[in-house]
Amino acid sequence: MTVTTPDRVAAEPVEATAAVVSPLRRFWIEFRENRVAVAGLAGCLLVVALALLAPLIAPQNPYDLTQLDIMDGRLEPGSKSMDGMTFWLGTDDQGRDMLSGILYGIRISLAVGVASGVLAMLFGASMGLLAAYFGGRVDTLIMRVVDLQLSFPAILLALILVAVLGQGIDKIIIALVAVQWAYYARTIRGTALVERRKEYIEAAQCLALGHRRVVFRHLLPNCLPPLIVVGTVQVAHAIALEATLSFLGIGLPITEPSLGLLIANGFEYMLSGKYWISFFPGVALLLTIVSINLVGDQLRDVLNPRLRK
């Protein structure tokens, strides 16, 4: 007969809690081994915080015409306006405070990147899972469409779609989803094909579970690690694509300028020495993309140790 002592009773919840916390703790321990990745994570958190707090911390609303003065156009960094306001990063040709423009531009760039990445992940992952699970003609049809799309450069396909759909945040998100979903489909199909042949999937099928339950409750959770890595990288890719389209003048409208459009606004003034109009938004865009890529690179190493350098 086993006697349960108070010490043992008290230890059981602790052990149970440790069993739950340990995977997350182990994940963080492995992640923080790379100080560059931790710096990237800090950069991502900073970018998100700036995007969320932009209306509160921006010196002005750069898109409120009542707050702009054309006489303040193209002022150098550190200059002051007639009413005493200091423009720490200078102004553009319309008298817009560059610091405020960057803060609001980060919001739009990040919103477009995250929204298009999530939607592309949902659609692409669903197509990849269906192709791997059912196989046969379904797999052939989906993967031929994926191969056809991936044969075109992403920027070329995005240019065509935006030219057809027109300008606007919703239009560019649709275009980026159409460009990106194939990457998710191919990635998750390769992982799902391996998981598809394992015993737990065969056991679920022997229990006569529905296809939807097998795919989304048993197969999908085991395919998430590579999907998370690809999703992180594709968010950065979407931000870069949107900036490129906006720089070319066919992305977001002037009333909803992102970092790419801010860079484009000052490009014609670069040769005249007005570098700050394009330089500071370019630095913000670079730091945003690099931070996200650093986090994605370390997530790849942590979630798949075989790829660790």
N, C-alpha and C positions, 0 to 999 in steps of 0.2 A: 504494500500500500504506500502510495506516494503522498508525502505530507508537503503541502504548499506553504512555504514560509513567507512572512511579510516581505522579506528582502526579494524573494523570487517574484512575488506579485508586483512589487514596485518596479522590478527590472523589466518585466515583460512589455509595458507600454513604451519604455525607453528604447528597447530593442526594436519594437515595431516602428517607432518613429524614425530611428536611425536607418532602418531598411528602406523607408520612404525617402528620406532626405539624402542618403548616400549617393544615389545616381546623380542628382543635381549637384551635390557637392563635388563629386568626382569630375563631372563635366566642367565645373568652374575651375577646379584645380588644373585640369589639363588645358583649359582655355587660357588661363592667366600665365602659363609658362612662356607664352609669346608676348613680350612686352609691346611689340609693334601692334599686335592684334588688340591688346587692351587699350592702346592709344586710339586705334581705329574705333573701338566701341565707345570710348569717351567722346570722340568726334561725332559719332552718330547720335549719341544722346544729346550733345550740345546742339546739333542741327535740328533735332526734333523739338528741343526746348525753345530754340529761337523761332521756329515755325509756329509753335503754339502760342507763344507770348508776343508775337510780332505786334498785334494791335496795342499791347500795353507798354512795350519798351521802345517802339519806334518813335523818333522825335516828331514825325508828322505822318499823316496819311498821304503817301506819294501820289495817290490817284484821286485825291479830292482837289478839284481845280481851284476851289476857294482858298486853299492853303499854298498855292504855287504863285510865284512871281517871276515873270520872264526876265526881270532885271537881275535876278540871282542866277541866271544861266551860266554854266561852265565856270563856276567858281572853283578855285583850287582847294585841296584838302586843308582844313583848319580855318577857312575863311568864315566871315560873319556876314549875315544879311543886314538889311537896313533896320530891322527890328531887334537886332542883337542875337539872333539864333546862330549857333556855331554849326557849320557843316564839316564834321570831322573827316569825312571821305569825299568832300566836294559835292558838286551838283552836276546834273547833265544839262543838255541844251534847253530844256524846258524849265529849269530852276528846281528840279526834283532833287531832294536830299538823297544821295547815293546810299547812305547807311539804311535809311528807311526803305528805299527801293530794293536793296538786297534782302532785308528781312522779309518783306512781302513776297519777293521773288522766290525765296527759299520755300515759302509756304506752297506756292503754286507748283514749283518743280517737284517738291516732295509729294504733294498730293497726286499729281499726274503719275509719277513713278510708282508709288505704292498702289494706287487704284488699278492701273493697268497691269501691274505685276500680279496682284491678287486675282483679278478676273482671268488673266491669261493662265494662271496656275490652276484655277478651278476647271476651266474648259479643257486645257491641255492634259491635266492629270486624268480627267474623266475619259478622254479619248484614248490615252495611253493604257489605262486600266482595261477598258473595253477591248482594245486590240490584243492585249496579252491574255486576257481571260478567255475570250471566245475563240481567238485564233481564226484560222481558215480565211474565208472571204472577208470577214470583218477586219481582220488584221491586215490583209493585203490592201483593202480599200483605204483604210486610215493611213497606213504607212506610205502608200504611194502619194497621197495628198501631202503628207509631211515632207517626203523627199522632194516633191515638186516645189513646195514653198521654200525649203532650205536651199534650193539651188539658186534662188535669187538673193542678191545682197539685201540685207535688212533695210538699209537706208533707202535703197531704190524702191522697194515695195512700200515703205512708209511714205515716200514722196508721192507715189502714184495714188495711194489711198487718201492722203490728206488733200491732194489736188481735186479728187473726185468728191470727197465728203464736205470740204470747206473748212473754215477756221472755227475754233471754239474748243473749250476744254473737253466736252463730251465727244467731239469728233476726233480729236487727237488721241483720246483714251481708246476709242474703238479701233483706230488705226494701229496703235501700239499693241493692243490685244491680238489683233489679226497677225501682226508680225511675230509676236513672242510665243504664242501657244504651242507651236511646233517643237520648240526646245523642251518644254515640259513633257509633251507627249512622248518624244523619243527617249528622254531620260527615264521616265517612270515605266515605260514599256520594258526597257532592258532590265530594270530591277524586278518588275512584276513577273517577267518570264521565269526568273530564278525562283521566286517565291511561289509561283504557280505550281511547281512540281514538288513542293514540300508536303510533308504528311498532314500538317494541320489543315491545309486547304482540301486535301482528299478526304479528311475526316469530316469536315464541314459539309462537303458534297454528299458523303454517305449518309449524313443525318437529314438529307433532303431539305437543307436550308435554301432559301430563295437566292437567286443570283445577286440581287442587289445587296442582300445582307452579307453574302460571302465576299463580294468585291469591296464594299465600303466599310465593313466592320472587321474583316479579317485580313484581307489583302492590302488595303490602303495603309493601315497603321504601320505595317512593316516596310512600306516603301517611302515613308516620310523623310528619313535622313537625307538621301540625295536630293529629294524635292526641296527641302529647306535650303540646301546649299545653292541649288540652281536659282531658287527664288530670290535669294539675297543678291546674287550676281546680276540677275535680270532686272531687278529694281534699279541698280546703278546703270545698267545698259539703257533702260527706259528713260532715265533722267538725261543721259547723254544724247539719246536720239531726239528727245523733245527739244533739248537745247539746240541741236543742229538744225532741226526744222524751223524753230523760231528765229534762229540766226539767219536762215535763208529767206525769212519773211513769209513762210507759208504755214507756220505753226499757230501759236496762240495770238489772238488779236492784241492791239496796242492797249486796249482797256484792261487786259489781264496779263501783263508782262511777266514772264518768268526770267530766270537768270540768263537764258540764251538770248532773249529779246533785249535785255539790258546791255549785254555785250554788243549786240548788233547796233544799238542806238549810238554807241560811242566809237564804232569802228572807223567812221569817216573822219573823226577828229584825231585819230592816233598820230598822223603825220604832222599835225599842227601842234603837238605837244600836250594835248589834252588826254593824257594816257589814263587818268583815273576813272573815266567814264566806262571804259571796258575792262581795265585791269582788275579792279576790286570785285566786280561780279564774276570775272573769270577765276580769280583766286577762290571765291566762295564755292563756285561750281566744282573746281578741281578738288578742294578739300572734302566736299560732300561725297563725290564719287570715289575718291581714294579711301575714305573712311569705311564706306559700305563694302568696298572690295576687300579691304584688309580683314574685316569681320567675316566675310564669306570664305576667304581663303583659310582662315583658322577653323571655321566651322567644318570645312571639308576635312581637315586633318584630324579634328577631334571625333567627328562622326564616322570617319573611315580611317582608322590608324594605318592601314596598309598603304595609304597615299602620303603618309607623313614623311617630310623631308629628312 
